[in-house]
Amino acid sequence: MDSTDPSTRRLGPPGFYREALAIVIPVMLQSLLTGLVSLVDNFMVSGLGDAKMAGVNVANQLNFIYIVILNTVSMAGGIYLSQHRGAGDLEGMAQAFRFKLLVAVGLSLAYTAVCLLFSEPLIRVMLGGNREGEEIVAQGARFMRAVAPSFIPMALASAMSTSFRDIGVTKVPLVVSSGAAALNTILNWIFIYGHLGMPRMEVVGSALATDIARLIEMGAFAWMIARSRPSFAFRPSRLLAVDRGLFKAILRSSSMMLFSETAWVISETIITALYNGRGGAETVAGMAAGWTIANLIFLIFPAIHAATGVIVGSTLGAGRLDEARVKARWISTGAIFFGVAAGLAAVASTLAIPLVFLNLSPAARVVTRGLVMVIALYLPIWALLNAQFAVSRAGGDTAMGVWVDVGVTYLVFIPAAFALAFLTPLGPVALFGLAKISDIPKALVARWWLRKERWLRNLAGGGPEGRPA
């Protein structure tokens, strides 16, 4: 092998990363602005006290399960949308978009019903015996029922936003979602504390702000699609004009993704319940504040997925498999460097904790700082894992998630988390940090699986590996 040949190198040429950054930067900006708004929201809610902030954030930890499943639906449709874009198949793109819309709305209807009917028992399970549990449950349930109307608009906005990304149009989602996030912040200020003549609604006010912002975001995306007619668009009257063969193919892929993502998010929910039980409201509020900061840094993850989907997915759909193999390697290497930079940013962010969360108790701020430092250590390996998953899914190979998120998680991570929780006096941060060592074997298993190259497929072509004839 010629070592001077760029295709044999682990790190790609500058031109490749410039192409990736053209996709990555708008996605990161969108995530950053949304994360900053979430940070401001948490700042506002923290002024209500540890228990009320804990209630809102435990409810949002449950909502995170719904968001992960919703994102999985968007990723499954996005795999086929990107590949059909590479093949120049407009009808295939429209069918993939149709899949996102219909399945996301169905899931959202079900989750809305769950929130309205079972909010209290679900939040109680998440607290793991916290000594201030009843007050947290009461506040969290109020928020959860009030925010439930936002889930269907959120689903539709997610389907539209990710479809723009799938075709490499990243500025539209940036502008629309950033505007909605800014509106959410303003409405939080008005509704939580009762400004501009409005009544003081506290946690319900935070939920109402989200409901309104999500509805307007959905409307803005629909207007942009009607105005610009992107390549995946179709007439509303043809919403139910489903290609059953392609839907079955996407469902096969999404079922494996949904299984692995659900297994992962359940494992995250389990460890959240375990560390929430290590203290009182200060533990729940402190860990939640830490995750709010971390989510600003996690903007690298959707950026990695977006760049991989567009670059690798489109290359596979065009039938250039050797080129896709090389680009996938370059993305994985670049992701590690991305993760290191993100880790350094996370460390630096701890300096802002006393300013941003000054309304939290000192004990809660100590927990926040410790969690962010642990997350900083893991960011390089998490960035690599996200790149590995993105490459696998770009070619429709969703079985890797079963090996990684089901196999390693339930054979290593969950047993370790329970052992640490019940056999040691470790605090919440140490419990989380030690249990997450299992992410190292995850990356090794993912590397082994990717070398099988089951992902190296053109899904948009004819025949058994492509779109059903």
Sequence and secondary structure as in RCSB ss.txt:
>XXXX:A:sequence
MDSTDPSTRRLGPPGFYREALAIVIPVMLQSLLTGLVSLVDNFMVSGLGDAKMAGVNVANQLNFIYIVILNTVSM
AGGIYLSQHRGAGDLEGMAQAFRFKLLVAVGLSLAYTAVCLLFSEPLIRVMLGGNREGEEIVAQGARFMRAVAPS
FIPMALASAMSTSFRDIGVTKVPLVVSSGAAALNTILNWIFIYGHLGMPRMEVVGSALATDIARLIEMGAFAWMI
ARSRPSFAFRPSRLLAVDRGLFKAILRSSSMMLFSETAWVISETIITALYNGRGGAETVAGMAAGWTIANLIFLI
FPAIHAATGVIVGSTLGAGRLDEARVKARWISTGAIFFGVAAGLAAVASTLAIPLVFLNLSPAARVVTRGLVMVI
ALYLPIWALLNAQFAVSRAGGDTAMGVWVDVGVTYLVFIPAAFALAFLTPLGPVALFGLAKISDIPKALVARWWL
RKERWLRNLAGGGPEGRPA
>XXXX:A:secstr
  TT GGG SS  HHHHHHHHHHHHHHHHHHHHHHHHHHHHHHHHHTT HHHHHHHHHHHHHHHHHHHHHHHHHH
HHHHHHHHHHHHT HHHHHHHHHHHHHHHHHHHHHHHHHHHHHHHHHHHHHHTT TTHHHHHHHHHHHHHHHGGG
HHHHHHHHHHHHHHHHTT  HHHHHHHHHHHHHHHHHHHHHHHT TT    HHHHHHHHHHHHHHHHHHHHHHHH
HHH  TT   GGGTT   HHHHHHHHHHHHHHHHHHHHHHHHHHHHHHHHHTSSSHHHHHHHHHHHHHHHHHTTH
HHHHHHHHIIIIIHHHHTT HHHHHHHHHHHHHHHHHHHHHHHHHHHHHGGGHHHHTTTS HHHHHHHHHHHHHH
HHHHHHHHHHHHHHHHHHHTT  THHIIIIIIIIIIIIHHHHHHHHHH    HHHHHHHHGGGHHHHHHHHHHHH
TT TT   SSSSSTTSS  
